[in-house]
Amino acid sequence: GDGIARVYGSNEIQAGEMVEFASGVKGIALNPENENVGIVVFGSDTAIKEGDLVKRTGSIVDVPVGKAMLGRVVDALGVPIDGKGALSDHERRRVEVKAPGIIERKSVHEPMQTGLKAVDSPVPIGRGQREPIIGDRQTGKTAIAIDTISNQKRMNSKGTSESEKLYRVYVAIGQKRSTAAQLVQILSGADASEYPIIVAATASDPAPLQFLAPYPGCAAGEYFRDNGMHASIIYDDPSKQAVAYRQMSLLLRRPPGREASPGDVLYLHSRLSERAAKRSDQTGAGSLTALPVIETQAGDVSAYIPTNVISITDGQICSETELFYRGIRPAINVGLSVSRVGSAAQLKAMRQVRGSSKPELAQYREVAAFAQFGSDLDAATQAPSNRGARLT
């Protein structure tokens, strides 16, 4: 009843290989041991009985990718769950592949506009960058991601060539079904080619599917990246994937580490984020931009998963509860938010605006803290305070 099966007599099985149970349920071999193999089950394990035969498929997990996926909602195994029938023209791709090497990459230099001034000016994101959105629950993190997708659709309609367009992938991990359905409604519509690919593994899905979901999403984005196109992918959110992976690892009797997570939880996220890249001109000049959404507890950015993700990405966008309740939306703390790519991924006009606004905002925060002690401020102190308030 815990989603783990111990299979005996299959000594030749490979780690990560797909298997099929007699009931038709699939699983993946994660723990090959001397006596048996620990298999995580993709689906309900109620139909699996002791003594059942288990067949090797001889293949690693692969999923459909391609433009036929646009505007569709699929589960973690790439099976459509939107009731629009089977996928048409598509190719299949492995969910786990090696990230592009150093020679195949190019430094990030093209802007990926989100359409939000609070992001595009102080913390610019470039095509091929990895920029996590970090904050407590209910601070508008998903709203930033959804707005980015919606604004991109508007920008795509103005673009004429493939090099200007940006395809979008949204991965919902461990969310309530009602929330996921709401997001699908917001993101999808009549003209499917203009809408994102949605991969959903909700809270009611087994932990193995929540663990797997980001990888098919990444494979879908890589199709565009490797064919000279541009894509962005939103993982919402990898901290729930880490919880699912911890559950699986403990059930497989792997030794726990910090916060009971297994030792390779950093590798879980790093192998995903490294697949987001800007390719060199020789390899097609495509790009995949990653925006993982990370939930913190009481604003603790130094917890295990947030620090892991910050360490393997190119900056972070921090949202704060206090700003959210003060009516500042998006509730982005510009002081804590960083883009390690910086002005390299900004248009010249935006770079000039940013040049003066960042120091002014820093000065405003300093004055605002000072102004709390008394209301009688002289004009010289009042000016940056007023300007900063207008900027925010």
Secondary structure, DSSP 8 states (H G I E B T S, - for coil): --SEEEEES-TT--TTEEEEETTS-EEEEEEE-SSEEEEEEES--TT--TT--EEEEEEE-EEEESGGGTT-EE-TTS-B-SSS-S--S-EEEES------STTB----SB---S-HHHHTTS--BTT-B--EEEETTSSHHHHHHHHHHHHHHHHHH--STTT--EEEEEEES--HHHHHHHHHHH--S-GGGS-EEEEE-TTS-HHHHHHTHHHHHHHHHHHHHTT-EEEEEEE-HHHHHHHHHHHHHHTT--B-GGG-BTTHHHHHHHHHTT--BB-GGGT--EEEEEEEEEESTT-TTSHHHHHHHHTSSEEEEB-HHHHHTT-SS-B-TTT-EESSGGGGS-HHHHHHHHHHHHHHHHHHHHHHHHTT-S---HHHHHHHHHHHHH-
